[in-house]
Amino acid sequence: MKRIHTILCLLPSGLLCLSGCTMAPKYTRSPAPVPSSWPTGAAYAEARMTTNAPLARDLKWQQFFTDEKLRQVIAAALTNNRDLRVAVLNVELARAKYGIQRAELWPAIDATGSASKQRIPGNTEGFPQPMTIQNYSANLGVASWEIDLFGRIRSLKDEALENYLATEQARRGTQISLISSVANAYLTQAADQESLALADRTLQSQRDSFVLVKRRYDLGLATELDLQQAQSQVDSAQTDIARFTQLAAQDENALRLLIGSPAASQPPPTELAAITPPREIAPGQPSEVLLQRPDILEAEHQLKAANADIGAARAAFFPRISLTAAFGTSSGELSGLFMSGSQAWSYAPQIVMPIFDARIWSAHKAAKVQREIAVTQYEKAIQSAFRDVADALAVHGTVDQQLSAQQSFVNDLAETYRLSNSRYQEGIDNYLSVLDAQRSLYAGQQGLVSLRLARLANQVKLYEVLGGGWENEKPGAKQARQ
């Protein structure tokens, strides 16, 4: 009896040693379907000048963003944002599912106790007299444990692990996207506040012009057309003030949603110049940048999961061996349950050999197709990431030139407006020239604000697409995991 007990105890360990292999194909990383270097040309000339700057992945977001108020807003969003909180919880869910699948490799040992009592009437089942049968038992055993000789469960465990790792990379990608979105919302709010202030100054200037034209009209020096044109400029400026007031309110709502709580008590920036610009970063090389982006790592883990699924599909063609075993005591009396001679054991191995099951072939084919889909998605993720970086570098290489040209253009328009206004006041020119100069100057100033916003936003975008900002754990992540 002791020998049988020893065999039953050692058998699971021996079978586990035999089940260390899988039938999943060996994973090899596909070559990146993109050029080995970033695009070159006139649009990227300025971008190449930042090659001595640090890489985005080497800069924590607190180091990249140098504006203290913006850092506080981002920190609040990382603590309270609901999308990031859901991403963290999804990681925990995937980790739990991986733990469940990994536990399938080991037998589940249960302790059971049972009692039964049965009365059998006389002249039934070969007994002439009525009798009562009672039985008590206590057992320690394994129920239907599949011995993973061909790696089916191990492949499913590997698939669950890769899905968990993919979910973790998705959380990191969500954090990067959140940081970028908060920064862009903050910059947009500052730009709209600056545009609102510009519209307010323009309105005041238009009112002053209207007063001047009205005075000249009363003296018979200006026409009614001049008066109506001056009034139309005042109305147009008032319309812009209402529009930018609306945009500023919507910017505040958008930022509040991203933060996940009411915005900080600090007043929003009134102009882009009040914000300290982020640090300059180097683009690096595609081979060392793209393959470290969370979205590409997520796609690669999903590819590895599909690869492991093939192993499980292949193992389904081979026999499945399961074991049910128990060792304990049994007695007709409760008092004799643990007495000498009451030991009981059972051992029931089962083997199932598939002979004909069309579902197995279809499942194997589906697993192979799913892997090809994952390969395609992985390659598409690399190509999309390459384009994101190339587009950001193109803006980075040209936006300073646009800003310089726009600033010169605004200076020229301001001088044109001054000259036109002087000529009108001296009666040399009509008010239409002043009106055109005012419109052009206002549009040029608004364009300058937009370009300043584009430059700062592109710095944030470049930091995002180069994979910066995910190294730090979200402050509320540990609390969500408890």
QUIJOQUI-V764814 format. One record per pair of residues at least 24 apart in sequence whose C-alpha atoms are under 7 Angstrom apart, sorted by the first residue. I is the first residue (numbers start at 1). J is the second residue. D is the distance in Angstrom with one decimal. If there is no record, write none. Layout:
I_J_D ; I_J_D
This chain:
15_147_6.7 ; 18_149_6.0 ; 19_148_5.1 ; 19_149_4.2 ; 19_150_6.4 ; 19_151_6.3 ; 20_151_7.0 ; 21_150_6.6 ; 21_151_5.6 ; 22_150_6.1 ; 22_151_4.1 ; 22_152_6.9 ; 22_154_6.6 ; 22_155_6.2 ; 22_311_6.3 ; 23_150_6.9 ; 23_151_6.3 ; 23_311_4.5 ; 23_314_6.4 ; 23_315_6.5 ; 24_155_6.8 ; 24_307_6.5 ; 24_308_5.3 ; 24_310_5.7 ; 24_311_3.5 ; 25_307_6.7 ; 25_311_6.8 ; 32_379_6.8 ; 32_382_6.8 ; 33_379_6.4 ; 33_383_6.8 ; 34_383_6.2 ; 36_286_6.2 ; 36_287_6.7 ; 37_285_6.0 ; 37_286_6.0 ; 38_286_6.9 ; 38_390_6.6 ; 39_390_6.7 ; 43_394_5.2 ; 43_397_5.4 ; 43_398_5.8 ; 44_393_6.2 ; 44_394_5.4 ; 44_397_4.7 ; 45_397_5.8 ; 46_397_4.2 ; 46_398_6.9 ; 47_393_6.0 ; 47_396_5.8 ; 47_397_4.6 ; 50_280_7.0 ; 50_281_6.5 ; 50_282_5.2 ; 51_282_4.7 ; 51_283_6.8 ; 52_282_6.5 ; 53_280_6.3 ; 53_281_4.9 ; 53_282_4.9 ; 54_281_5.3 ; 54_282_5.7 ; 55_281_5.6 ; 55_282_5.1 ; 55_283_6.6 ; 55_284_6.5 ; 56_281_6.0 ; 56_463_5.7 ; 56_466_6.0 ; 56_467_6.5 ; 56_468_4.7 ; 57_467_5.8 ; 57_468_4.5 ; 59_468_6.7 ; 60_469_5.5 ; 60_471_6.7 ; 61_469_4.9 ; 64_278_5.6 ; 64_279_5.3 ; 65_278_4.7 ; 65_279_6.7 ; 66_276_6.1 ; 66_277_6.7 ; 66_278_5.6 ; 67_275_6.1 ; 67_276_4.8 ; 67_277_7.0 ; 74_179_6.2 ; 74_182_6.3 ; 76_259_5.9 ; 77_258_6.1 ; 77_259_3.8 ; 77_260_6.3 ; 78_474_5.8 ; 78_475_6.6 ; 79_474_6.7 ; 79_475_5.5 ; 79_476_5.2 ; 80_259_6.1 ; 80_260_4.9 ; 80_261_6.7 ; 81_258_6.0 ; 81_259_5.5 ; 81_260_4.6 ; 82_260_6.5 ; 84_174_6.3 ; 84_175_6.4 ; 87_171_5.1 ; 88_171_6.1 ; 88_477_6.3 ; 89_480_6.9 ; 90_167_6.8 ; 91_164_6.5 ; 91_167_5.4 ; 91_168_5.5 ; 92_481_6.8 ; 94_163_6.9 ; 94_164_4.7 ; 94_167_6.9 ; 95_164_5.6 ; 97_160_6.9 ; 98_157_6.6 ; 98_160_4.9 ; 98_161_5.6 ; 98_164_6.8 ; 101_156_7.0 ; 101_157_5.3 ; 101_160_6.9 ; 102_157_5.2 ; 104_153_6.9 ; 105_153_6.5 ; 107_142_6.4 ; 107_145_5.5 ; 108_142_5.9 ; 109_140_6.9 ; 109_141_5.5 ; 109_142_5.0 ; 110_140_5.8 ; 110_141_5.6 ; 110_142_6.4 ; 111_139_5.8 ; 111_140_4.5 ; 111_141_6.6 ; 112_138_5.8 ; 112_139_5.3 ; 112_140_6.4 ; 113_137_5.7 ; 113_138_4.3 ; 113_139_6.3 ; 114_138_6.6 ; 134_332_5.5 ; 135_331_5.7 ; 135_332_4.3 ; 135_333_6.7 ; 136_330_5.6 ; 136_331_5.3 ; 136_332_5.9 ; 136_333_6.6 ; 136_334_6.0 ; 136_337_6.7 ; 137_329_5.5 ; 137_330_4.2 ; 137_331_6.4 ; 137_337_6.8 ; 138_328_5.5 ; 138_329_5.4 ; 138_330_6.6 ; 139_326_6.1 ; 139_327_5.4 ; 139_328_4.0 ; 139_329_6.4 ; 140_326_5.5 ; 140_327_5.4 ; 140_328_5.9 ; 141_325_5.3 ; 141_326_3.8 ; 141_327_6.1 ; 142_324_5.3 ; 142_325_5.2 ; 142_326_6.2 ; 143_323_6.9 ; 143_324_4.6 ; 143_325_6.6 ; 144_322_5.5 ; 144_323_5.2 ; 144_324_4.9 ; 145_322_5.1 ; 145_323_5.1 ; 145_324_6.5 ; 146_321_5.7 ; 146_322_4.1 ; 146_323_6.4 ; 147_321_5.6 ; 147_322_5.7 ; 150_315_5.6 ; 151_312_7.0 ; 151_315_6.4 ; 152_311_6.6 ; 152_312_4.3 ; 152_315_5.2 ; 152_316_7.0 ; 153_312_7.0 ; 155_308_5.2 ; 155_309_6.4 ; 155_311_5.6 ; 155_312_5.3 ; 156_308_6.8 ; 156_309_6.4 ; 156_312_6.2 ; 158_305_6.9 ; 158_308_6.1 ; 159_305_4.2 ; 159_308_5.3 ; 159_309_6.2 ; 162_301_5.1 ; 162_302_6.4 ; 162_304_6.4 ; 162_305_5.2 ; 163_301_6.6 ; 163_302_6.2 ; 163_305_6.3 ; 165_301_6.5 ; 166_298_4.3 ; 166_301_5.2 ; 166_302_6.2 ; 169_294_5.0 ; 169_295_6.7 ; 169_297_6.5 ; 169_298_5.2 ; 170_294_6.6 ; 170_295_6.5 ; 170_298_6.2 ; 172_294_6.2 ; 172_470_5.4 ; 173_294_5.3 ; 173_295_6.1 ; 175_470_6.3 ; 176_464_6.2 ; 176_469_5.5 ; 176_470_5.7 ; 180_460_6.1 ; 180_461_6.8 ; 180_464_6.4 ; 182_255_6.5 ; 182_258_6.4 ; 184_457_5.9 ; 185_251_6.6 ; 185_255_5.9 ; 186_255_6.9 ; 187_272_7.0 ; 187_453_6.7 ; 189_248_5.9 ; 189_251_5.3 ; 189_252_7.0 ; 190_268_7.0 ; 190_269_5.2 ; 190_270_5.5 ; 190_271_5.0 ; 190_272_5.5 ; 191_271_6.0 ; 191_272_5.8 ; 191_449_6.5 ; 191_453_6.4 ; 192_244_6.2 ; 192_247_6.7 ; 192_248_5.8 ; 193_248_6.3 ; 193_270_5.2 ; 193_271_6.2 ; 194_270_5.6 ; 194_271_4.6 ; 195_244_6.9 ; 195_446_6.6 ; 196_241_5.9 ; 196_244_5.3 ; 196_245_6.6 ; 199_237_6.1 ; 199_240_6.3 ; 199_241_5.7 ; 200_241_6.4 ; 202_237_6.6 ; 203_234_6.0 ; 203_237_5.1 ; 203_238_6.6 ; 206_233_6.3 ; 206_234_5.4 ; 207_234_6.1 ; 226_431_5.8 ; 277_456_6.8 ; 289_466_6.3 ; 290_382_6.7 ; 290_385_6.7 ; 293_467_4.9 ; 296_378_6.7 ; 296_381_5.9 ; 296_382_6.4 ; 299_377_6.9 ; 299_378_5.1 ; 300_378_6.0 ; 302_374_6.7 ; 303_371_6.3 ; 303_374_4.9 ; 303_375_6.1 ; 306_367_6.8 ; 306_370_6.3 ; 306_371_4.9 ; 306_374_7.0 ; 307_371_6.0 ; 309_367_6.2 ; 310_364_6.6 ; 310_367_5.3 ; 310_368_6.3 ; 313_363_6.3 ; 313_364_4.9 ; 313_367_6.9 ; 314_364_6.5 ; 316_360_6.6 ; 317_354_6.6 ; 317_360_6.9 ; 318_353_6.6 ; 318_354_6.9 ; 319_351_6.5 ; 319_352_5.4 ; 319_353_4.4 ; 319_354_6.6 ; 320_351_5.6 ; 320_352_5.2 ; 320_353_6.6 ; 321_350_5.6 ; 321_351_4.4 ; 321_352_6.5 ; 322_349_5.8 ; 322_350_5.2 ; 322_351_6.4 ; 323_348_6.0 ; 323_349_4.4 ; 323_350_6.2 ; 324_348_5.1 ; 324_349_6.1 ; 385_465_6.9 ; 388_465_6.3 ; 389_462_6.6 ; 389_465_5.8 ; 389_466_6.7 ; 392_458_6.3 ; 392_461_6.7 ; 392_462_5.6 ; 395_458_6.9 ; 396_458_6.8 ; 399_455_6.1 ; 403_448_6.9 ; 403_451_6.2 ; 406_448_6.1 ; 407_448_6.8 ; 410_441_6.3 ; 410_444_5.5 ; 410_445_6.3 ; 413_437_6.8 ; 413_440_6.7 ; 413_441_5.2 ; 414_441_6.1
